[in-house]
């Protein structure tokens, strides 16, 4: 159930922007190079508005295309640079002996990379875009018992295996750059919640119970109520930074089904935008 929800949300959150980007690319190629590309909604919109006498719509559409492409590229580049800087900072604080020890202990988990930072406050997250790694602190490892440590590692390994930092970052950037499709913002948020639930499920399945992950989460919240971030925009999935209330509720009652609903207003506005484009497309080629 949760895997299906995750796939659906990612398909919506990634598929809609991909469709819009394809339309914008074809429109840009038409305007710049004169490509005669049929079935382009933006071109049809421009053509229809021009027939009504609104000649300036072409400039507006081109500005929107350039802003969307440039803004998306800049946001992704900015987060990549800040994440690389964050990883370098983490490496400078690394307890390499502990990192190698953890890698040897969990070498059966497809060789996950660990960075154990010499820091008294508890830290646990997965960071990185192309080569994600798991970051833990010496303070956290001292605070947790063996079962809790395994639960946290299994939770973060799930994020690492599924490249959750990359996926959540893409959905977040798309939602920022396409505010006229408000459902993307809510899709991005709910996708992050579901990824945390699935990571918790991974830990429960591998440890055999919910006690380890539950007690580790509570210890982390009590010891560090405010989430610790090395960089606000670094690409990371933090253990105790997303949907904590939902996760605790599920850990207390694993049979409970958490209802995640999209706001009606966002769905209505997004559906209206897509519907209007579809009606325009059918009307223009009819």
C-alpha positions in Angstrom: 0.0 0.0 0.0 2.7 2.5 1.0 4.9 1.5 -1.9 2.0 2.1 -4.3 1.3 5.5 -2.8 5.0 6.4 -3.0 5.1 5.4 -6.7 1.9 7.3 -7.5 3.0 10.5 -5.8 6.4 10.4 -7.5 4.8 9.7 -10.8 2.5 12.7 -10.4 5.2 15.0 -8.9 7.7 14.1 -11.6 5.4 13.4 -14.5 3.5 16.7 -14.6 6.7 18.8 -14.6 8.2 16.6 -17.2 5.2 17.1 -19.4 5.4 20.9 -18.9 9.1 20.9 -19.6 8.6 19.0 -22.8 6.0 21.5 -24.0 8.2 24.4 -23.0 11.2 22.9 -24.8 9.2 22.4 -28.0 7.8 25.9 -27.8 11.3 27.4 -27.3 12.6 25.4 -30.3 9.7 26.7 -32.4 10.4 30.4 -31.4 14.2 30.2 -31.6 14.8 27.9 -34.5 11.5 27.8 -36.3 10.8 24.1 -35.6 7.4 23.1 -36.9 6.4 20.8 -34.0 2.7 19.8 -33.9 0.7 19.2 -30.8 2.4 21.8 -28.7 0.0 23.3 -26.2 2.1 26.4 -25.6 2.3 27.1 -29.3 -1.5 26.6 -29.6 -2.0 29.0 -26.7 0.2 31.6 -28.3 -1.5 31.1 -31.7 -5.0 31.3 -30.2 -4.2 34.4 -28.2 -2.7 36.1 -31.2 -5.8 35.4 -33.2 -7.7 37.3 -30.5 -5.4 40.2 -30.8 -3.3 39.6 -27.7 0.0 39.7 -29.5 2.1 40.2 -26.3 1.2 36.7 -25.0 4.2 35.3 -27.0 6.6 37.4 -25.0 4.9 36.3 -21.7 5.2 32.6 -22.7 8.8 33.0 -23.7 9.6 34.7 -20.4 7.9 31.9 -18.5 9.9 29.3 -20.5 13.2 31.0 -19.8 12.4 31.6 -16.2 11.3 28.0 -15.6 14.4 26.5 -17.2 16.9 28.9 -15.8 15.3 28.8 -12.3 15.2 25.0 -12.2 18.8 24.7 -13.4 20.0 27.3 -10.9 18.2 25.7 -7.9 19.5 22.3 -8.7 23.0 23.6 -9.2 22.8 25.6 -6.0 21.7 22.6 -4.0 24.4 20.4 -5.5 27.1 22.9 -4.7 25.9 23.4 -1.1 25.6 19.6 -0.6 29.2 19.1 -1.8 30.3 21.8 0.6 28.3 20.1 3.4 30.0 16.7 2.7 33.4 18.3 2.8 32.6 19.9 6.2 31.3 16.6 7.5 34.5 14.9 6.3 36.6 17.4 8.2 34.7 16.4 11.4 34.8 12.6 10.7 36.0 10.0 13.1 37.4 7.7 10.4 38.0 4.8 12.7 34.4 4.7 13.6 33.3 5.1 10.0 35.4 2.1 8.9 34.1 0.1 11.9 30.5 0.7 10.9 31.2 -0.1 7.3 32.7 -3.4 8.3 29.8 -4.1 10.7 27.2 -3.5 8.0 29.1 -4.6 4.9 26.3 -7.1 4.1 24.0 -4.1 3.2 25.5 -3.5 -0.3 28.5 -1.6 1.1 26.8 1.6 2.4 29.1 4.5 2.9 29.2 6.0 6.4 30.5 9.3 7.8 30.7 9.3 11.6 31.1 12.9 12.7 32.8 13.6 16.0 29.9 15.6 17.5 28.2 15.2 20.9 24.7 16.0 19.7 22.7 13.2 18.0 22.8 13.3 14.2 21.4 10.8 11.7 20.6 11.5 8.0 21.4 10.4 4.5 23.1 13.1 2.3 24.2 13.3 -1.3 22.9 13.4 -4.8 24.8 11.0 -7.0 26.7 9.1 -4.2 24.6 9.4 -1.1 26.1 8.3 2.2 24.8 7.9 5.8 25.9 10.4 8.4 25.8 9.5 12.1 27.4 11.2 15.1 29.5 9.8 17.9 26.9 11.3 20.3 24.1 9.3 18.6 26.1 6.0 18.7 26.9 6.5 22.3 23.2 7.2 23.2 21.7 4.2 21.3 21.9 0.5 22.3 22.7 -2.2 19.7 19.1 -2.7 18.6 18.4 1.0 18.2 21.6 1.5 16.2 20.6 -1.2 13.8 17.1 0.3 13.4 18.6 3.7 12.6 21.1 2.2 10.1 18.4 0.2 8.4 16.2 3.3 8.2 18.9 5.3 6.6 20.0 2.5 4.3 16.5 2.5 2.8 16.9 6.1 1.9 20.3 5.4 0.4 19.2 2.4 -1.6 16.2 4.3 -3.1 18.1 7.6 -3.6 15.5 9.5 -1.6 17.6 12.7 -1.2 17.7 13.0 -5.0 14.0 12.3 -5.5 12.7 14.5 -2.8 15.0 17.3 -4.0 13.7 17.1 -7.6 10.1 17.2 -6.4 10.8 20.1 -4.1 12.5 22.1 -6.9 9.7 21.4 -9.4 7.1 22.6 -6.8 9.0 25.8 -6.3 9.4 26.6 -10.0 5.8 25.7 -10.9 3.6 27.5 -8.3 0.8 27.7 -10.9 0.4 23.9 -10.3 -0.1 24.0 -6.5 -0.7 20.3 -6.2 3.0 19.8 -6.8 3.8 21.4 -3.5 1.5 19.1 -1.5 2.7 16.1 -3.6 6.3 16.8 -2.6 5.5 17.1 1.1 3.4 13.9 1.2 6.0 12.0 -0.8 8.6 12.9 1.9 6.3 11.6 4.6 5.7 8.3 2.8 9.4 7.8 2.2 10.0 8.2 6.0 7.2 5.7 6.7 8.7 3.2 4.2 12.2 3.7 5.8 10.7 2.9 9.2 9.0 -0.2 7.8 12.4 -1.3 6.5 13.9 -1.0 10.0 10.9 -2.8 11.5 11.1 -5.7 9.0 14.9 -6.2 9.5 14.9 -5.9 13.3 11.7 -7.9 13.8 9.8 -5.3 15.9 9.1 -1.6 16.2 10.7 -1.1 19.5 14.2 -0.2 18.2 13.1 2.4 15.7 10.5 3.9 18.0 12.9 4.3 21.0 15.6 5.6 18.8 13.3 8.2 17.4 12.1 9.3 20.8 15.7 9.5 22.1 16.7 11.7 19.2 13.7 14.0 19.7 14.3 14.4 23.4 18.0 15.0 23.0 17.7 17.4 20.1 14.2 18.8 19.7 15.3 21.1 16.9 16.6 19.2 13.7 20.3 19.7 13.1 21.2 20.7 9.5 24.7 21.3 8.3 23.2 23.3 5.4 19.5 24.2 5.0 19.5 23.4 1.3 21.8 20.4 1.4 20.4 17.3 -0.2 19.6 15.1 2.7 17.0 12.8 4.3 17.0 13.4 8.1 16.0 10.6 10.5 14.1 12.9 12.9 13.2 15.8 10.7 10.1 14.7 8.7 6.6 13.8 9.7 7.6 12.8 13.3 4.0 12.9 14.7 2.7 10.7 11.9 5.6 8.2 12.4 5.2 8.0 16.1 1.5 7.4 15.7 2.1 4.5 13.3 4.9 3.0 15.5 2.5 3.0 18.5 -0.2 1.4 16.4 1.3 -0.4 13.3 -2.2 -1.4 12.1 -3.3 2.2 11.9 -3.7 3.6 8.4 -2.6 7.1 8.1 -4.8 9.1 5.7 -2.9 11.5 3.5 -5.2 13.8 1.5 -4.4 16.6 -0.9 -6.1 19.9 -0.3 -9.2 20.3 -2.5 -8.2 23.8 -3.5 -4.8 22.7 -4.8 -6.3 19.8 -6.6 -9.0 22.0 -8.1 -6.7 24.7 -9.3 -4.2 22.2 -10.8 -6.9 20.2 -12.5 -8.4 23.4 -13.9 -5.1 24.5 -15.4 -4.6 21.1 -17.0 -8.2 20.9 -18.1 -8.1 24.3 -19.8 -4.9 23.3 -21.7 -6.5 20.1 -22.8 -9.7 21.9 -23.9 -7.6 24.5 -25.8 -5.7 21.7 -27.5 -8.8 19.9 -28.6 -10.5 23.1 -29.8 -7.4 24.3 -31.7 -6.9 21.2 -33.7 -10.5 20.5 -34.2 
